[in-house]
Every structure is written in C-alpha cells, then in structure tokens.
Amino acid sequence: MKFKNYLVEKRVDTTQNASVTELFPALAFNNKFRPSTVEDFKKFLYKLNLKSGRSKVSFASSDAKAAQTVIDNLVSMDEKFLKDKVNNAIGITKYLYSLHDEKPIDKVVWGYRAKPAGVPNNHAGDIFIFFKDKTLLGVSLKAGGAKTKEPLLNTYVGTQYKKRGWKTDKLQNALWDRVYSKLPGIDEVANKVNYMNKTVKPLVVRKYLDFFLADQPAADELYHEMTTVCRQQMCNEINKMSNEDFIKWLGDDFNLEKKGEKVPLILVKAVGNKADRKGDGLAPVYKTITDHKAYLDKNSVQAWMIDVFTADGKVTLDMVCRSDSGVRASKGSTGQGRLGKFMMLKVLYKGLK
C-alpha cells in the first residue's frame, strides 16, 4: 500500500498519522533516544540512518521502505496536527522507558504489515515489545483526548458479513428499498439486482453526489436511514449467533486484553505527551457471558448497543456504525463517503457504557 499525499484541504491520512505514533517510539527507544520536544524528535528522525543496526531492528525488512516514507512525509503534514501526533509519540516513548525500568526491554518492533517472528499475523498489536527475559508483549496504541473513547473494534459492516459467513441478501435488499431506490433518477442507471455491481456503483454514486449537491439536508436524511438499516441488520445477525459463537466473535475481533495468550495484548492510550495503559472491563468477563442482545439506540443515528449477561449481572457494549469519510464533490464518483460506501460503513466498539 502506498501512502497517500496529504492534500491542501487538510484531509487526514490515517495511515501516516498512526505510523507516527507507532514507528517513532520504536525508533527512539531502540536508538536510546529520549525525546523532550517536538522539534527535538523531528531533528532526531531527519538525521536517523534507518539502515543502522539499532534502527533496522525496529521493523521488518519488508517494511523498511514504508518506514522511510513515514519520515519523508512529515514535511507535508499539517503543522498543528503533526505537533499533536509527535507529542503523542513522545508520550508513548516515555511509557516504553518507564516499562523498561520495571522490566528490561531488548527491542521494540513496529508491526506495520509484517509481524515479528513468533507473532500471529492477525495479532492486533501496533508495536511489539521484546523483553530481555525472552517474553513478548503486543501493544495496541490509541491517541485522543482525556475523555475520548477510542474504539477497541475497528472494522466494516461488509467485512463482518464476509468474515462471519453471513448472507448479504437481506442487507442489500433493505439498503435498496429504504435508501438507494430513493435517489432521484436512480432507475436510469441501476436496479435492485445490479446496484452493487462493480460497473454500476460509480453511476449510483454520481446520482447520490448530484442529490447531495442539490439538497444536502434530504441527502443527510437518506444517510441516516442507511446507518439505521446497517445497524438493524447487524443486530439481527448478532442476535442469531449462539452464545458460543458470540463469545468467539468477541475473542477474535475485539482487541481485548486476554490472559494466557502466547503474545499478550495491552492497550496504551496517549493524551498529549503522556501515555498510560488502559484496561477494558469486558476482557475479564467475556468468556463467562451467558446471553446477549443487540439493539439500536433510538436517540442516535449511529449508536447501537449490545447487552451481555453474566452471573454477576449485565454490562452494555457501546457500539457505533457510521461512514469514515464525508462527501466531496471534487472526488467525483470514486472515494465518496456515506452512501458511496454501500455495505462498508464502519463498525466500532468504544468500550463499556
């Protein structure tokens, strides 16, 4: 995957932004560098030789080009946003050194595309800590505000349907009947059978873009109906899952801190230039769940919940379904958000309510 250039309109390149907080702390720790300011960190990175011994252990050889690209792209990032992300990287580097004081670390590896030897390819860790006692730890990194809740599950509706083997016919039919068939002039280019075909999709998106430009409030209402359809269908499928399958889904797809794993996972969140380990109340109890019920939050256009029941009572999972990008006329019929996503709206688990 090639990194996208940062556009003049300041559209966020999520891959670049995440890489700043993942790669840079690994490089700093492995090179025994303790950053104190943003400019200090940037100078270190610009002078760094990625082919040196301590730098090379920070990533897989197949990710070396990507690592260099992350550093090269710093100059094209928005200055304020870059400052925020590098501050987060400073906080994570501090966390690594504090962990090192408790338990000596040999090296930290960026898990970009290739995972380090001994780590499953589907592991949710962003960086991997190799301790000198030969133990290994995966770290899922988040960044945000002091009161924000970063997602522990970050996937897509269509991805979940494919991964779980759910049939898509009811979802596709409902999206057509309640959303796409309402686009003005849609019958000129598509119908219920073909509207998601590869060659027809751009024509559908064009109709949606024309509608959005002509009447944005009405187009927004149609998007809200889209999120309702996707949430309802997700709830239907989840409620049909056996309790055993539901628990397996949580274990497989949610980034939970599970004990007894070959490569344990922890969650570390950066706020400003500080970072701390964050726990999740679901991890200790999810294997004891006896029942579950998914349903919509009727006061929201994107929120939904899953009540889970254990011997100790009920807890509620805070879920979201939304588009991860907006509508921009300059992009034409490709890369549009909202209705341009079809079955690929985001599905997020934000933690326990």
N, C-alpha and C positions, 0 to 999 in steps of 0.2 A: 504494500500500500504506500503510495506517495503522499507526503504531506501536502496539504492544500496551502496555497499562499494566503496570507492574511489580507483581506480586502479593505479598500479605503473606507467602506461603510462600517468597518469595525465588527464584522461578523466573527463570532468566536470559533476558532479552530480547536475543537475539544481534544483532539489527539495531541496537538502541540502543547496545550495547556496542561494536560495530565502528565505528559512526559517531563515537563519542567519540575514538577513536584515528585516524580518517581526517579528519574535518571540522575538529577543533580545531587541529591543527598547521597546516592550510592557513590558517585564520583568523588564527592568531598570526603566522605568517610574513608574510602579506600586509599585516597591520597593524603590522609592525615591532615586535612584542611578543616579549620573551624571558622566558617563564615560569620561575620558580625553585622555586615550591612549589605544592602542590595548591590551597591557598586563594587564592594569588596568581592562578592560572589561572582559578579559578571567578569571582573578582571581575571579572577582565577580561571574561569571557564574559557575565556578567549585565549589565554596563554597555555591552556592544557594540551598536552600531547596525548591523544586518545590511543596511540599505539604503544605507549609506555606500559611497563608491566602492571603497575597498580591500577591503571585506567582500564586495561584490557580485561581484567577480571570482573569489571563492573557490568558486563553484558556479554551475551553470546556473540561469537564471531559473525554469525549471520545478521546480527542487529547492529554491527559497527557503523554501517552507512547511515542507518536511521539515527543513531546516537549523534553523529556528526551533523546531520540535518537539523536536529533539535537545537543545537548550539548555533548553527548558521542562521536559523530562522528567528533568533532573538531580536535581531535588528529590525525586523518587520512587524514585531508585535506592538500593540498599543502600549505607550509608556506606563500609564497608570495601571493597566491590567498586568503588565509584566512585573511591575513592582510588587503587586499583590501576590502573584504566583511565586516569585523568588523569595519573598518573605515567608510564604508557606514552606518553601524548600529549606529555608534556614531553620524553621521550627522543627521540621522532620529530621534534619541533620542533628540538631540538638538532642532530639529524642534518641537517635541512634547512639550518640555518645553517652547519654545517661544510661541506656540499656547496657552498653559496653562496660560501664563502671560496675554494674551488678553482675554481669556475665560476659566475659571477654568474647568479642566478635572477631572472626578471622577476616570475613569479607561480606559485602552487601552486593547483590546482583539484581539488576533491572530485568524484570520479567516481561519484556515488550512483546515480541512474537514468539521467540523460543524460550521455553522454560529451562532452568538449570538442570543438570543431571540429577536424577533422584526425585524430581518434582513432576507429578502428573500433568499432562498437557492441558487439562481442563481446570487446573487449580486457579482459584480466584485471586491469588496474591498479585500485587503490583510490583513489590520488591521481595527479595528472599534473603534472609539473614543466616549466614553460616557461622555458627559459634565454634570456638576453638576446641570444645569438647565433642565436636563432630555432630551435634544436634542441629536441627534446621527449623526455621520458622518463616512462614509466609505472612506478609503484611498487606492488608487492603487499605489503601490510603484515600482519605477523603479530605476535602477542604471546604470551608464555609464560614458562616458567622457563628457567634457563640450560641445562638438559639436556633439555628437552622438544623434540619434533619435530613442528612444525606442518605440516598437510597442504598439499601443492602441487597436489593434485587434490581437489576437494570437490564431489561430485556424488551421484547416486542410481542404484540399480540400474535402476529403470524409466526414468529419464531416459536412461541409456546405451542401453537397448534401443530406445527410440524414436529417439534421435539416430543410432544406427548402423543402424537398419532391421532389427534382429534380430527374429525371430518369437518371440512370448511364450508360445506354447502349451506348450512343454516346461517352462518355468519355472512357469507357472500350474498345470499338471498335477502337477508334483513338489511344489509347495507344498501343494496339496490333499491328495495321497496321504500325504505324510510329516508334515504339520503341521496344517492346518485340519480335516481329517477326524477328527483325534484329540480335538477339543474335545467334552466331554460335551454331549449334546443337540443337536449341530450339525445332524443330519438333520431336526430340527423346523423349521429356518429356511433351510437352504441345501443345495446340492449342488455337485458338481464343475463343472457348467456355469455356474451363476449366482452362485457365492460372491463374485465380484469385481464384480458389478453394483452400480451406484450405490445402488439402493434396498435391496439385501440386505446390503451391507457393515456398516451400523450394527447389524444383527441379529447378524452374525458377531462383531463387536467386543463386543457385550453378552455373548455366550456366553463369549468369552475373558475378559472382566473378571470374570464370575461364577466362572470356573475359577481365575483368578489369586487372587481373594479367598479362595476355599475351600482352595486348595492351591498356594501360591506356588512351592515347590520343583519341583513337577511342571510348572507353567506355565513356569518358567525353563528347564527341560529342553526344552520344546517350542520356546521361543525360540532356544535353542542349535541345535536341529535346523533352524530357519528360516534362521539365518545360514549353516549348512553347505550347505543347498540353494542359497541365493543365491550363495555363494562358488563352489560346484561349477559352477553354470550359467554364471556369469561366466567362469570358467576355460575351460569348454567353448567358449564363443563366441570368447574371445580366442585360443585355440589354433587355431581355424578361420580366423583372419584371415591373409591373405597378409602377407609381411614388409613390403611396400609400404604396405598398409592399416594395419598395426600402427604403423609409423613416423609415418604421417599422424595416427593417433589420439593418439600422444604429443605431436606438434606442435600439434594442435588443442585438446586438452582439458587437458593438463598445463601448469601455469604455469612453463614453463621459460624461462630467460634465453637467448633465441635471438638470435644476431648477425645483422645485416643487415636487421632488421625496420624498417619505416617508423617505428614508435613502439616502441623497445626496452623490455623489461620487466626490472626487477630486483626482488629480494626483500630486504626490510628487516625485521628482527625486533627488537622492543622487549622488553627484560628490565628490569623496574623502571623507572627514569627514564633508561635508556640505550638506544640503538638502533644497530644496525650492519647493514651489508649482509651477506647470507648467499648463498653460491653453492650450486649443486646439481651433483653430479658427472654427472648424466645429460645435462644440456644440451650439453656439448661433444661427446658421443659418440653421441647418439641417432640421428643421420642415418646413422651407419656400422653400425648393427645389421644382422646377417646372419640371425639366427634368434631365436626367443623361445619360452618355455614357462611357462605359468601353472599353479600347483598350490596345494593347501591346506597351511597349517601345521597339522599334525595335533596339535600340542600347544596349540592355541589355539582358542577358539570364535569368533573374529572375524578372525584374521590369515590372510593368504594372500600368496603371493609370485609374482613374475614374473622368471624368469631371462632375461637378454638377452645375446646373444653378439656380440662384435665381434672384429676381428682381434687386438686386444690381450688378449682373454680374456672372462671372464664377470663381469657385475655383477648384483645382485639388487635388484629394486624391492620395497620394504616396503609392502604393501597392507593395508587394513582394510575390513571390511564389518560394519556394526552399526546399531542403531537410534540416532537422535539425541535420543530422549526416552524417558522411563520410562512407567510405568503409574500413573495417579492416579484413584482411584475417583470423586473429585469432578467429573471431566470427563465421566463417563457414556460414551456411545457415540461421541463425537467427539473428535478430537485425541489419541487414545491412541498411545503408542509401542509398540515391539516388534511383536507380532502385529497391532496396529492399523495398522501401516504397509504391510502387504501387500507390494507389489513396490517400495516406496520406502525400503528401507534405505539408509543412507549408504554411499558408496564413496569411500575416501580413499587417496591416495598420500602416504606420510610421508617419502619420501626413499630413498636407497640404504642397504641394510643393511651 
